[in-house]
Amino acid sequence: MPKARSLLKYVLLACLIIPFHPLVHAGSGDQSDTALQIRALFDQAEAAVETEDLDKLTSLIHRQSPVAEETRQKLATILENRDLDGVVVGYHFLAEDAPYAFARAQVKWTGKGKQNFRNNITDTLYIFKQDHGQWKLWGELPLGVMLLD
């Protein structure tokens, strides 16, 4: 029994220490293929917003998503009416639960166009699903918005 107690003590200690270890929060545990692919998807979306490439943005949306067309229209309106910069300022891959994957990101939106736009940081839970072997955006759930001006 003393060995079992000793082992239990180390397991409990590990459970207490690991969540606070700085590398865990820096993303070191997020290096699965899925996590890397999802992060690359965010980078592609960020580049597409910067170049206002609607075709590239819509290619990142899963074709069978129940909100695919609504998302495409929303993106078209955003790019058409405003000159926006979108920069990922926070990113956390959360989990993969086949056939879905989940990430949370904070994106800073800065408007430079004609219309009134309030600069902000959005905090969003993103849902992804594979489409012919590639991860695509399936849906999103806004968690909050922080206005910057």
Buried (B, 14 or more C-beta within 10 A) or exposed (E): EEEEEEEEEEEEEEEEEEEEEEEEEEEEEBEEEBBEBBBEBBEBBBEBBEEBBBEBBBEBBBEEBEBBEEBBEEBEEBBEEBEBEBEBEEBBBBEBEEEBBBBBBBBBBBBEEEEEBEBBBBBBBBBBBBBEEEBBBBBBEEEEEEEEE
